[in-house]
Every structure is written in structure tokens, then in C-alpha cells.
């Protein structure tokens, strides 16, 4: 169970504006109706009542408080799962319409996430990257192809029903800052956040108002306050609305670090940054990605980076004793070997165990991942390790085996296995922890 709130901004104006109000989305369970405000039980007393006589204790019963052997409180901990790019091309949208015809809905994306839903729902915090705007009315939809900008960049605008599938799968929050944030204009940006609000999924990276742009997304996760930040290297060549630079968080180190500071001032104990970065289809992180990690993961900054945009799996690395997953690949798209390389069908659910190492201080103490592959014949996200171990998709075994090997090689490119990073599913004799 995750409760979300937005902490108002403070300090000098930045690219993400100033806030003058607080918005709260409370997803927590209601209190027990059997206890009223201030209820401390049935016993009452008044100042006029005489105290009960004290029992005479023998000397041996007198114990100094500092001699008591009190049990230590267990360290607080929680888990985060981060998924890759959700980028429906028209083939994916058409498949959702096909599933919808069978289920009675216009667009039905839920089957696509069914195989990974248990992993998402088991995590304390599941973070998605929604790399498309959602149409408020589905009057116009596009997913790449012939719909492009003046400089030939593909445009994306997906059905609002995608938000229902994201929530149903188990995602708690989505990053929405990416190079396609304004592909549907202001209406698409607003429609995206409205749709996520409707299904109870928090969001970070884009905003409908100046106040919202300066408010940091705070999530109550297993008793720990976690901040979710999101930013992108840019928005292609789609023009930013006049006086609307605050609508999309564009990556700036000083602005991100300032937001992390404001989040901590507002009570955040751990800061997660979803970062749209890097070079498409390159397994090796770019110099800019390395620099982002070096600067943003320094002391007092961000605690964890989950990277997107490369559309292929990239290494997981420790920097300043913190963790960056440079690129977690695609979660759902129609990319494939013929145009973008076979590894553009690969992805991971990155899994992070976060533990309180001293009071109020949290670190990523364990990292694992679930290798994924998109089955384009049905547009289903496949848990590769489980499929291989249980022979779930025998007709796909060769492709799944190749995907498994690519993903393990990519994650370990910087030697992550040496400090314990390993797949969480898969054949027991093939690299599985």
C-alpha cells in the first residue's frame, strides 16, 4: 500500500517553478472506525481520584532502567521495482483494440502485463516509465509510423485506457518526463496526468500548473517517505508552450539537486530519480549518462537512478556507494530486430532492496532483476527466466534463450555480478541467485 502526496516547492525559482499550495492524493487505508479521535481505551481518571497504593517491593525487585536489556528495533526496509519504456506503437494499440473486442472494451492493455504483474504487486513500490502521452478522448491516436515532426521524429499518443492497465498491473507511480511528453500537445500532457489521477497512480516529471511543477511527489512506502523525481534530456523538436517551460522537467543537475534538497526538507528519507537519458540502441552508457550518475549520486543528492530511453538493457553500476541502472530497456513496444536490433525487445524489472543503515539513513543494499522480452506475436511482456525454467513458451525457447544471454551480458557489462547483482528468475544452474 502506497500513499502519495506532493510537497510544495521552496527557495528561488528554477525551471520547475515555485509552489504555493499542497495537493494530496491519499491512497492509504482508512482508520479503524471502532476507534474515535484520541481514543486511548475505556479507562478514565480525574485529578481528584487518589492514586492506588504502591506495592512494597523487595530490594531485589528494584531494577535500574539503564540495566534493562531492551531488544533493538529492526531496521526499516522496503523494495522498489523499476520497469522500462512503455511505448505503444500502432501495432500495440491495434492489439489492445483486438483484446478489447474480446473483452467488451475499446482498448484493453491488461493482458500485456499479466505475466509480470506478480512481480510488481509483490514490491513495496513499483515505478513505471510511461513514455507516451495519453489522449483525453481517443479522438486521435498515433504510435510512430508516418506521424512525425518536421525533423522526422515519430509522434506518440495512446488511448487513455492504458492507465487502467498500468494500475491493474500494480504500478504505484509513473515518470512522465521524456522526449515525447508534448507529442499530444498540452491536451495530451494534461490528459496523461488526469488519467493517472483517475486510476490512483502517482506521477512525476510533468505538470498541469506552475504549483504542480514545483511540488515533489512523496510516497509513503512501508513506513518510509520516498520522493520520486523525473526528468528528460529534451522533448524532440515539439515546441514548448509560451511561458510553459515548467510543464516538463528538463535535465539540469542543479535543478535536480535542488529538488532533492526540497524533498528531504519536506520529509523524504530516500530519493529515486527516473532519468530519460543516453543514446538509443547503445548498450554502453554515454559519457553524459556517466556524468549524470557521478554528479547526481554524490552525497546529499539522489539515492537511486533508474534510466530510460536507450530502448536496450544497459549496465547496473555503483557510483558513490549508490546505484544507477543506466537503462532498463523496453517494457512494452513494437521494436524488433529488423529495424532496431534484437535487444530492443529486451528489458528488465530492476529490483532494489533498500535498508535503513542508521537512523533516518537509507541505502540500496541488494540489487537483482527480472529479464523480460516482448512477444510481438501477441504483444505480451514475458518473464524470460520463469518461461525458460518452466518451459512456458516452448515455441519461443530459442528467442528467449538468446534474450536471456543478451540481458545478463548487458547488466554485467561493468561487473555488477561481482557485488551480487543477479537475475531473480531463471534456470537454477544458469546464473540465478
C-alpha positions in Angstrom: 0.0 0.0 0.0 1.4 3.4 -1.0 0.2 6.8 -0.1 1.2 9.7 -2.3 1.5 13.4 -1.6 3.1 16.4 -3.3 5.4 18.6 -1.2 5.3 22.3 -2.1 8.4 23.8 -3.5 10.6 26.3 -1.8 13.5 28.6 -2.5 14.4 30.6 -5.6 12.6 30.0 -8.9 14.0 27.2 -11.1 13.0 25.5 -14.3 10.4 23.7 -12.3 8.8 26.8 -10.7 7.6 27.7 -7.3 4.6 26.2 -5.4 2.1 28.0 -3.2 -0.2 25.1 -2.4 -0.2 21.4 -1.5 -2.0 18.7 -3.2 -2.5 15.3 -1.5 -3.6 12.0 -3.0 -4.3 9.7 -0.1 -4.3 6.1 -1.1 -3.8 4.7 2.4 -6.5 2.6 4.0 -9.0 4.5 6.2 -8.5 4.3 10.0 -10.4 1.7 12.1 -13.9 3.1 12.6 -14.1 1.5 16.0 -11.6 4.0 17.5 -12.6 7.7 17.6 -10.1 10.6 17.6 -7.9 10.5 20.6 -9.3 7.1 21.7 -6.9 5.7 24.4 -9.2 3.0 25.8 -12.1 2.8 28.2 -10.2 3.6 31.4 -10.6 7.3 32.7 -9.4 9.1 35.7 -9.7 12.6 37.3 -7.3 14.6 39.4 -9.5 14.1 42.5 -9.0 10.3 42.5 -6.5 9.0 45.0 -3.6 7.1 43.5 -3.5 3.4 44.0 -1.2 2.3 46.9 2.2 1.2 45.7 3.2 -2.4 46.5 6.2 -2.9 48.7 8.9 -4.4 46.6 11.9 -6.3 48.0 15.3 -4.8 47.3 16.0 -7.5 44.7 13.0 -6.3 42.6 14.4 -2.8 42.1 16.0 -2.6 38.6 17.7 0.5 37.1 16.3 1.4 33.7 19.7 1.6 32.1 20.2 -2.1 33.1 17.3 -3.4 31.1 18.3 -5.4 28.0 15.8 -3.9 25.6 15.5 -5.5 22.1 16.8 -3.4 19.2 14.2 -2.1 16.8 14.5 -3.9 13.4 15.9 -1.7 10.6 13.2 -0.4 8.3 13.4 -1.7 4.8 11.4 -1.7 1.5 11.7 -2.9 -2.1 11.5 -0.9 -5.3 10.9 -2.4 -8.8 11.5 -0.2 -11.8 10.3 -1.1 -15.3 11.4 0.1 -18.8 9.8 2.2 -21.5 6.1 1.8 -22.1 6.0 3.0 -25.7 3.0 1.6 -27.6 3.4 1.8 -31.4 0.3 1.5 -33.5 0.7 -2.3 -33.7 0.4 -2.4 -29.9 -2.6 -0.1 -29.9 -4.2 -2.2 -32.6 -3.6 -5.3 -30.5 -5.2 -3.6 -27.5 -8.3 -2.9 -29.7 -8.3 -6.6 -30.6 -8.2 -7.6 -27.0 -10.8 -5.0 -26.3 -13.2 -6.5 -28.9 -12.9 -9.8 -27.0 -13.5 -8.2 -23.6 -16.1 -5.5 -24.4 -13.7 -2.5 -24.1 -12.5 -0.1 -26.7 -8.8 -0.7 -25.8 -7.7 -3.5 -23.4 -4.0 -3.5 -22.5 -4.2 -5.6 -19.3 -3.2 -9.0 -20.9 0.1 -7.5 -22.0 1.2 -7.0 -18.4 -0.3 -10.2 -16.9 2.9 -12.2 -16.7 4.9 -9.5 -14.8 2.0 -8.3 -12.6 3.0 -10.6 -9.7 6.5 -9.1 -9.5 5.0 -5.6 -9.5 2.4 -6.4 -6.9 5.0 -8.0 -4.6 7.1 -4.9 -4.5 6.6 -2.2 -1.9 7.0 0.5 -4.6 6.6 -0.3 -8.4 7.8 2.5 -10.7 6.8 2.7 -14.4 8.1 4.9 -17.2 5.2 6.0 -19.3 6.9 7.2 -22.5 3.7 8.3 -24.3 1.1 10.9 -23.6 -2.5 9.7 -23.2 -5.3 11.1 -25.2 -8.2 12.5 -23.1 -10.8 11.3 -25.6 -9.1 8.9 -28.0 -10.3 11.1 -30.9 -6.8 10.9 -32.4 -4.2 8.3 -31.8 -0.8 7.6 -33.2 2.2 5.5 -32.5 5.2 6.4 -34.6 5.0 5.3 -38.2 4.1 8.1 -40.6 3.0 10.6 -38.0 6.2 12.6 -37.4 7.6 16.0 -36.6 9.2 18.4 -39.1 12.5 16.8 -38.4 11.2 13.3 -38.8 10.8 12.4 -35.1 7.9 9.9 -34.5 4.9 11.1 -32.6 3.0 9.1 -30.0 -0.4 9.5 -28.4 -2.0 6.4 -26.8 -5.5 5.5 -25.5 -6.3 6.7 -22.0 -7.2 3.1 -21.1 -3.5 2.3 -20.9 -3.6 4.0 -17.5 -6.1 1.4 -16.3 -3.7 -1.5 -17.3 -0.8 0.2 -15.6 -2.7 0.5 -12.3 -4.1 -3.0 -12.6 -0.7 -4.5 -13.2 0.5 -3.0 -9.9 2.4 0.2 -10.7 2.3 2.8 -7.9 3.9 5.8 -9.7 5.0 6.7 -13.2 7.6 9.0 -14.6 6.2 11.2 -17.4 9.2 13.3 -18.4 10.6 12.1 -21.7 11.1 13.3 -25.3 7.5 12.6 -26.2 5.9 14.4 -23.3 4.3 17.0 -25.6 3.6 14.8 -28.6 -0.1 15.3 -27.9 0.2 19.0 -27.1 -0.8 20.4 -23.8 -4.1 18.4 -24.1 -2.1 15.2 -24.2 0.1 16.2 -21.3 -3.0 17.1 -19.2 -4.8 14.0 -20.3 -2.0 11.8 -19.2 -1.9 13.2 -15.6 -5.7 13.2 -15.4 -5.8 9.5 -16.5 -3.2 8.6 -13.9 -5.0 10.5 -11.2 -8.2 8.7 -12.1 -6.7 5.3 -11.5 -4.8 6.3 -8.4 -1.2 6.2 -9.9 1.2 8.9 -8.7 3.3 10.7 -11.3 6.4 12.9 -11.6 8.2 14.9 -14.3 5.3 16.8 -16.0 2.8 19.3 -14.6 -0.5 21.0 -15.4 0.1 24.1 -13.3 3.1 26.0 -12.0 2.3 24.9 -8.5 2.2 21.3 -9.5 5.5 21.7 -11.3 7.2 22.7 -8.1 5.6 20.1 -6.0 7.7 16.9 -5.4 6.0 13.6 -5.4 6.3 12.0 -2.0 5.2 8.4 -1.4 4.7 6.6 1.9 6.3 3.2 1.3 6.3 0.6 4.2 6.6 3.4 6.7 9.3 5.3 4.8 8.9 8.6 2.9 10.2 8.2 -0.6 10.5 11.0 -3.2 10.0 10.3 -6.9 11.7 12.7 -9.3 11.7 12.5 -13.1 13.5 14.5 -15.9 14.4 14.2 -19.6 17.2 15.4 -21.8 14.7 17.2 -24.0 11.4 17.0 -25.9 12.5 16.5 -29.5 11.5 19.4 -31.7 8.0 19.8 -30.4 7.7 23.5 -29.3 7.2 24.2 -25.6 4.2 26.3 -25.0 4.9 30.0 -24.5 5.7 30.6 -20.8 5.3 26.9 -20.2 8.9 25.6 -19.7 7.7 24.4 -16.2 5.4 21.8 -17.9 8.2 19.3 -18.5 11.3 18.8 -16.2 14.3 19.0 -18.5 17.5 17.6 -17.0 19.6 20.2 -15.2 21.9 19.0 -12.4 21.5 22.0 -10.2 17.7 21.9 -10.6 17.5 18.1 -9.8 19.8 18.5 -6.7 17.7 21.5 -5.5 14.5 19.4 -5.9 16.2 16.5 -4.0 17.0 19.0 -1.2 13.4 20.3 -1.1 12.2 16.7 -1.0 14.4 16.0 2.0 13.3 19.2 3.7 9.7 18.0 3.2 10.4 14.7 4.9 11.8 12.4 2.2 14.1 9.8 3.5 15.0 8.3 0.1 15.1 9.9 -3.3 14.5 8.0 -6.6 15.2 9.7 -9.9 13.7 8.4 -13.2 16.1 9.8 -15.8 15.4 9.8 -19.6 18.9 9.8 -21.0 21.5 8.2 -23.2 21.8 7.1 -26.8 19.1 4.9 -28.4 20.1 1.2 -29.0 23.5 1.5 -27.4 24.3 -0.9 -24.6 27.3 1.1 -23.5 26.2 4.2 -21.4 27.1 7.5 -22.9 29.5 10.0 -21.4 26.5 12.1 -20.4 25.0 9.2 -18.5 28.2 8.5 -16.6 28.4 12.2 -15.8 24.8 12.3 -14.6 25.5 9.4 -12.2 28.7 11.0 -11.0 27.1 14.3 -10.1 23.6 13.3 -9.0 24.6 10.3 -6.8 27.1 12.3 -4.8 26.5 12.8 -1.1 23.3 14.6 -0.3 21.9 14.2 -3.8 19.8 11.4 -5.3 19.9 7.9 -3.8 18.9 5.8 -6.9 18.7 6.4 -10.7 16.5 4.3 -13.0 17.4 5.2 -16.6 15.3 5.0 -19.7 15.4 6.0 -23.4 18.1 3.7 -24.8 15.4 1.0 -25.5 18.0 -1.6 -24.7 19.3 -3.0 -21.4 22.4 -1.2 -20.1 24.7 -1.9 -17.1 23.8 -1.5 -13.5 26.6 0.3 -11.6 27.6 1.5 -8.2 28.6 5.2 -8.0 29.5 6.8 -4.7 28.1 3.7 -2.9 24.7 4.4 -4.6 23.2 2.7 -7.6 22.3 3.6 -11.1 20.5 1.3 -13.6 21.7 3.2 -16.6 19.0 1.8 -18.9 16.3 -0.9 -18.1 15.3 -1.4 -21.8 11.8 -1.6 -23.1 8.8 -2.9 -21.2 6.2 -2.7 -23.9 6.7 -1.6 -27.5 6.8 -3.0 -31.1 10.5 -2.5 -31.6 12.2 -5.6 -33.2 15.4 -6.9 -34.7 14.8 -5.8 -38.3 14.8 -2.1 -37.5 16.2 -1.5 -34.0 18.2 -4.7 -33.2 17.1 -7.8 -31.3 17.9 -6.4 -27.9 15.2 -3.7 -28.4 12.7 -6.4 -27.4 14.6 -7.0 -24.2 14.0 -5.3 -20.8 14.3 -5.8 -17.1 12.4 -5.2 -14.0 15.2 -3.8 -11.8 14.7 -4.9 -8.2 16.2 -2.9 -5.3 16.2 -3.7 -1.6 16.5 -0.5 0.4 17.6 -0.7 4.1 18.0 1.8 6.9 21.7 1.6 7.8 21.5 4.1 10.6 18.5 6.1 11.9 17.0 8.1 9.0 19.6 7.0 6.5 18.7 4.5 3.8 20.9 2.7 1.2 20.3 0.2 -1.6 21.7 -3.0 0.0 20.7 -5.6 -2.6 20.0 -5.5 -6.4 18.5 -8.1 -8.7 16.5 -8.1 -11.8 13.9 -10.0 -13.8 14.8 -10.3 -17.5 11.9 -9.6 -19.9 11.2 -9.9 -23.6 8.2 -8.6 -25.7 6.4 -11.4 -27.6 5.3 -9.4 -30.6 3.0 -12.1 -31.9 0.7 -11.2 -29.0 2.4 -8.2 -27.5 2.8 -9.9 -24.2 5.6 -9.0 -21.8 7.3 -12.3 -21.0 9.2 -13.1 -17.8 12.1 -14.8 -19.6 13.7 -16.6 -16.7 10.4 -18.2 -15.5 9.4 -19.0 -19.0 12.7 -20.9 -19.5 12.6 -22.6 -16.1 9.0 -23.8 -16.5 9.0 -24.2 -20.3 6.0 -21.8 -20.6 6.5 -20.8 -24.2 8.3 -23.8 -25.9 7.8 -22.3 -29.4 9.8 -19.3 -28.3 12.6 -21.1 -26.4 15.4 -20.2 -28.8 14.5 -16.5 -28.9 14.0 -16.4 -25.1 17.4 -18.1 -24.5 19.1 -15.5 -26.8 17.3 -12.7 -24.9 18.4 -14.1 -21.6 22.0 -14.2 -22.6 21.9 -10.7 -24.1 20.4 -9.3 -20.9 22.8 -10.9 -18.5 25.7 -9.7 -20.5 24.4 -6.2 -20.7 23.6 -5.9 -17.0 27.1 -7.2 -16.1 29.0 -5.0 -18.6 30.5 -3.0 -15.7 31.0 -6.0 -13.4 27.8 -5.8 -11.4 27.8 -9.6 -10.7 30.9 -9.1 -8.6 28.9 -7.2 -6.0 25.9 -9.6 -6.1 23.7 -8.4 -8.9 21.9 -11.4 -10.5 18.7 -12.4 -12.1 15.9 -13.3 -9.8 14.2 -15.8 -12.1 15.6 -18.4 -14.5 17.1 -21.8 -14.7 18.7 -22.7 -11.3 22.0 -23.7 -13.0 22.4 -20.6 -15.2 23.3 -17.5 -13.2 20.3 -17.4 -11.0 21.0 -16.4 -7.4 
